[in-house]
Amino acid sequence: MSKKRTTPARRIHAVSPEQLKRTKRIRIGLGVLAGLVVLILAVGIFRTLVIVPNTPVAVVHGTKITTTAYQARTRYQSLNLAGQADAMRSQLLTLDPDDESTPLLQQIYQQQLQSLQSAAATLPTQVLEAMIEEELIRQEAARRGLTVSDEELEEQVGEWFGYDPNPDPTARPSPTASSVAETPTAAATTTGEATAAATSTTEPIATTAAATAATTETASPTSTTTGTATAAATTSAEPTAATTTTAAPSTTTTAAPTSAATTTATAAATATGEGTAEATASPEASPTEPGTPEPTATPLPTPTPMTLESYQTVRADYLKYIQEMTGFTEADFLAMMRTSVLQEKLQEAFAAEVPLSAPQVNLRQILVYSQEEIDSINERLEAGEEFGALAQELSQDTVSKEAGGELGWMALTSTTLPQTVVEQAFAMEPGQREVVSSYLGLHLIEVLEKADDRPLDQETIEAAKRSALETWISTAAQDEGIERHWSQDKVPEGLPASY
């Protein structure tokens, strides 16, 4: 009989209390570590999606300009600049190489493109300052009780897009070369002005330019170039419409920074300071036999107004496009348009407050470039020579030279002379002479008269009215109640370094 196998008993190793505690501590540590990782990830996501977007890039008297709003506006401005650059390059390609004006036009376009390239570097800070200025306008308008009705807002938006609900059926373009295909807006500016807008925001607000127009005009036989209105970016995805008009060879004007239009402007002759007659000159009339009928003038083109349906379609497509491309929403766009109307109203309000009289000085000057010239003039004055005669002989100021250096009456805000010279004149008494240095040279000035309150000339008043809002903004933007929290990491990613 075989022996029965027996399984050896397993040895049970007792786990010491110390080992149990160590295992427990390891498990707790791993749990805490996993919790910390999850917490860090959650904090990072929360910071990225909530905290950073709502962190202000600026605070204007308690009102925050959020990073989200700033980034959307910056991308929108960048898209507009890219569209303007594309439109200019397209215009370059359409120039006739056999046309005499082409080299000049090429030079103008290239200069404007260079301005756009320069704008790319300063765009982030320019947008910041523009948004601060817009908030200042809204706050000042609210303080004055200025508002914008829904009807006024809709009219502004329609004008921006080139839509006129009540078009003039008798409207005709001018037959001269200076008649250009204007952007459907009241405030287009030349790109050559530092793309100011665009970029700069020397203009507080972008109020110009319609992204589109739905008008097509028949070309005149004497015209040679076509101006176009282009949407914010000239890509196939962007809704565009064109105003096609024939004009003489022209330079280009584009909408201010936040606008979306690029149009052909003045004739090449105008760019050179000459008249536009050459662009439109017709052959001299030859003698005709009695009874011979005079040649009939070519009828002017009849503009076709944008219809309401077309306007609504273009508007909807454009707003959808810019939101998809930049995050700049319809609400953002309408807020920008509303502020544009407030800007116009505020300009009128400030202009109405411009004083009609002010303290003034009556002075004359001799402008030279070296101290040796000043010393020589002083010696001749001491010897008894007349100030006016020396001004006519030696002054480098071609404006006042022939009048014996007399500049007439001027207020402290006058721009006739550098501000340092004007301020020095106000600190002097009649009969006194002083030498003041400025970027123009050395001014030997003599105060002839002073008046505590003298009526301003109309030209000075009109200039003050035009600059009233700009002057107020430049001061208000430096107020202590404005905090700037801008930093490079708040600039949206993906902005082009050039256009």
C-alpha positions, 0 to 999 in steps of 0.5 A, a space after each residue: 500500500 502506497 504512502 499518502 502524500 502530504 502537503 507541507 504546511 506553509 509558513 506564515 510570516 508575521 508582518 510587524 507593526 512597523 511594516 504596516 505603518 510604513 506601507 500605510 505611509 507610502 499609500 498616503 504619500 502616493 495619494 497626496 502626491 496624486 492629489 497635488 498633481 490634480 490640484 496643480 493641473 486644475 489651478 493651471 487650467 483655471 488660471 488659463 481659462 478664468 484668471 488670466 483672461 479676466 486679468 486687466 491690461 489696464 484700469 481706467 478710473 476703476 473700469 477694467 480692460 480685460 486681457 480677453 478683450 485686449 487680445 481680441 481687439 489686437 487680433 482684429 487690428 492685425 487682421 485689418 493691417 494684413 488686409 490693407 497690405 494685401 490690397 496694396 500689393 494687389 494694386 501694385 500688380 495692376 499698375 500699367 508698366 507703360 504708364 508714366 505715373 507708374 514709377 511714382 505710384 510704385 514708390 508711394 505704395 512701397 512707402 505705405 507698405 513700409 509704414 504697415 511693416 513698422 506698424 506691426 512692431 508697435 501694434 500691441 501697445 497702440 491697441 492698448 492706448 486706443 482702448 484706454 482712450 475709448 474708455 476715457 471717451 465713454 466715461 466723459 460722455 457719460 459724465 456729460 449725459 451724452 448717449 447714442 440711440 439705437 437709430 444713431 448706432 444703426 446709421 453709423 454701422 450702415 455708413 461703415 459698411 457703405 449702406 445708405 438707406 436713403 440714397 440720392 438718385 441724382 448723385 453723380 461722381 465728379 468728372 475730374 481726376 481728383 474724383 476718387 473711389 472713396 471708401 464708404 465712410 466719412 473719415 478715411 485716412 491715408 496709410 502714409 500717416 504711420 498707418 495711424 491708425 492702424 496702428 497707431 493709434 494716434 486716433 483714439 478710435 477707429 471710426 472709418 471704413 467700410 469693409 464692403 460696398 455694393 456699388 459698381 460704376 461704369 468706367 469713364 473713357 478717360 480713366 485709367 485706374 480702378 479703386 477698390 474697397 476691400 474687406 478686413 483681410 483680402 482672403 477668399 474666406 472673407 466677405 468682400 464687395 467692391 466699389 469699382 470706379 475709374 479714376 486717374 492714376 492714384 495713390 492709396 488711402 486706407 481706413 484707420 486702424 480698425 477699419 477694413 477698407 483700402 481705396 484708391 485716392 488722389 491722382 499721381 499729379 496731386 501727389 507731386 504737388 501738381 494739378 490734376 489737369 494732366 490726368 483729365 486734359 482733353 485735346 484742344 478743340 479744333 475749328 469746326 465748320 458753322 453748323 457742325 454739332 459739338 461733340 457730346 460729353 460722355 455721360 457720367 456713371 450712375 452709381 447703384 446703391 447697396 440694397 438692404 438685403 445686400 447690406 444685411 448679408 455683407 454685415 452678417 458675413 463680415 461679423 461672423 468672419 472676424 469673430 471666427 478669425 480673431 474672437 472679436 465679437 459682434 458685441 465688440 464691434 457694435 461697442 466700437 461703433 457706439 464709441 465712435 458716435 460718442 467721439 463725434 458728439 464729444 468732439 462737438 461738445 469740446 469744440 463748443 467750449 473753445 474760448 474766443 479770446 485769450 491772453 496773447 503776445 505780439 512778437 517778432 523774431 530772427 531765426 539763425 543756426 549758430 551762436 556766432 550769428 546771434 552775437 553778430 546780430 546783437 552787436 549790430 542792434 546795439 550799434 543802432 541797426 533796425 531789428 526788422 531790417 536785420 530780420 529781412 537780411 538774416 532770418 532763416 524763417 521764410 514766413 516772417 522774414 519779409 515782414 521784418 520778422 513780425 509774427 503777429 499776435 499769438 496765444 499760448 496754444 499757438 503752433 506757429 512757433 515751438 512751444 518753448 519759444 511761445 512760453 518764453 515770450 509769455 514770460 517776457 515784457 514788451 521791449 525785452 529780447 531773449 534768445 531761445 533754442 529749439 529744434 528749428 535753431 536759435 530764435 532771437 525774439 522781441 516782445 512788442 505788446 502783451 494783452 491779457 484778453 484779446 479776441 482770437 483770430 478765426 483761424 486759431 479758433 477753428 484750429 483749436 476746435 479741431 484739436 479740442 478732443 485730441 488735446 483733452 485725450 492726450 492729457 486725460 490719458 496720463 491721469 493718475 487714475 489710469 493703471 497700465 498692467 500691460 506685459 508682453 505675455 498678454 499679447 496674443 500669440 500668432 501675430 505676424 512680425 510683418 505684413 
